[in-house]
Amino acid sequence: MGPSSVEQIETDIAQLSLSDQLWLMERLAYRIRHANLHTVAVNEDALVAMAADPAIQHELQQIHAEFALTEMDGLDSER
């Protein structure tokens, strides 16, 4: 069995000049950061959509009503 794709890429990168390796590393970091930012934005959009969903709002109201009595048990939640 031959080397894995990652091992082959590493071998290929080692043959680049140091400046090209640095450029490639910066480019990869840029791509990873932007992919991560896109994921965060998508997740935030999903949360906004869920918060506006009437079914979710109804469920949250039921949960709040269910725990209303325990909120009055005298415990201070801000400790």
Secondary structure, DSSP 4 states (H G I P E B T S, - for coil): ----HHHHHHHHHHTS-HHHHHHHHHHHHHHHHHHHHHHHHHHHHHHHHHHH-HHHHHHHHHHHHHHHHHHTSS--TT-
